[in-house]
Amino acid sequence: MRDTGNVDASGQCDFAMAQLPDQWIVCRYNNLARPPVLARDKLSRQGTLIVCDVQEGEHVSRVQCYEKGELKWSITHDGEGGDTLDLEVSGIVPPSFSPMRKAAFVAQQKVDRQGGDMTSHPMYWLPLDFAASLTGYRYDRETYEWGTPEFTELEPAPPSPDLF
């Protein structure tokens, strides 16, 4: 992908990126029936890659971490079958996840007892909240203490020989 420099003010570009003040780079994709197949292992050769996949209509959220070309850990909630407590964790997740997991589990049990809906679904939001705790960015927020990320449009570019 190549940064065009065109600001994506409406948030409707198929592919866009923004650099955050803490040097994280956020890439997002919109309006695609199928998400792009990215060479996540190759993209992470030069640093850490945190990937968030959100399927709101299917009640699925996932965060994965790649480093030096390898998947290090993954956290997935799949509530499509009605299991509000579903959570699959693989790999060695940073220790800061444990208290968040415990809090979300307790909160989800409370919501379930009270008959809550998906808007108050702590386990669904847990992978996304954890990613935000690491990167300072969450896909469904527009403004932050430091301001608003400015996304610019990305367009396809010939693959780099170094990447593939």
N, C-alpha and C positions, 0 to 999 in steps of 0.2 A: 504494500500500500504506500501511497505517496500523499503527503499533506499538501492540499491545494492552497491553503492560506485563506480560503473563503470561510467566513464565520457562519456557523450553523445556528443562527439566532432562533429559528423556529424549532430546532431539535428534530427535524424531519429527514435529515440526510441519512442515506442507507448506512454509511460508515462515517464516523467522526472521531476526533481525538482532542484531548485537553491535557495540558501539563499542570499539575497541582503545585502549590508552593513548596511542598516537601519533596519535590522531584518525582513523585509517582506520575506515570502517564496513564491516562484512562482512555481506552478505546471502546467505543460502543457501536452497536449495529441496531438498526430499526427496520421495520416494514419488510421483513424478509420472511417468507413462508418457511424457509429452512435456514438456520444459522450457518454462517460460513464454516467450512472445515479449515481450521487453522493448525498449523504445525506448532502446537504449543510447546512441545519439547524443544524444537529448534529456536523458537522465539525466546526461550528462557536461558539460552546458553550464556548470555552476557549479564544476566541478573535474575531477579525474582519476578515471576509472573503470577499474579493472583487473578483467577478467572471466576466470574460470577455468571451463572446461568439461571434465568428466572423464567418460569412458565406459569404465569399467574392463573390462567384458566384451568390449568391442570394441578394447581397447588403443589408445584415442585420448585424447590430452590436448591442451588448447589454452589459451593465455593471450592476451588482447587488451588493448590500451590505447586508451582513447578520451579525448580532451581537446577541450574547447570544441566539442563536437558532432561531432567527426570521429574516425574510426578512424585512429590514428597508427601502430600496429604490431601484428603478430600473429605468434605462434610456435605451430606445430601439429606434433605427432607423430602419425602414423597407422600403427600397426604391425599393423593388421588383416590386411593382405596378406602378412605375414611379413617385411617389410623393417624390421629392427630399427634401422637407421640413418636411417630416414625423418625428415626435418625440413624443414618449409616455413617460411621466415621472410620476412615482407614488412614494408615500411615501415622507418623509422629506429629501430632498437632501441637502448636505452641501451648505452653502451660496456661496462658491467659484464657484459653477456651473453657477450661474446666468449670470455673465459677459461673461463666455465662451459660453453660449447658445446664448446670444445676438450677439456676434461676429460671431459665426458660421452661424446664421440665415442671417445676413447681407451679409456675404461672399458667402453663398449659393445662395442668390438672385442675386448677381453679376455674379456668375458662370452661373446660369441659363440664365440670359440675354445675356451672351456672348457665350452660347452654349457649355459649358464645358462638360467633360466626368467624369467617376468615379475616375480617378486618382486625380482630384481636386474636391472632393465632401466633403465639410466641415461638413455637417450634418451626413454623414456616419462615419466620423472619430471622431465626437464629443464625443460619449460614450468612445471610446478608449483613446482619449486625456485626458478626465476627469479622467479616471482610472489612467493614467500615472501621472497626476498631484498629485494624492493622494499617489501612491505607488512608483513612480520613475521608473516604468517598463512599456514598451510597447512591445507587442509580435513581432512586425516587425522590431525592432532595435537590433543590435548585440552588439554595444559598447556604453558606457556611460562615463561621466566625471570620474567616479570612476573605470572604467575598463569594463571587459566583464563578464557577469554571467557565472559560470561554472555549467552546468546542469549535474546531475547524473541520471542514469536509476532507475526507480521505477518498482517494480514487485508486483503482487498480494500477499497479505498476509491474513491469517485468520482474520476475523473481530474481533475487540476488543469488549469485552462485554460492555465496557464503552461507545462505540460509537453507538451501536445499541441496 
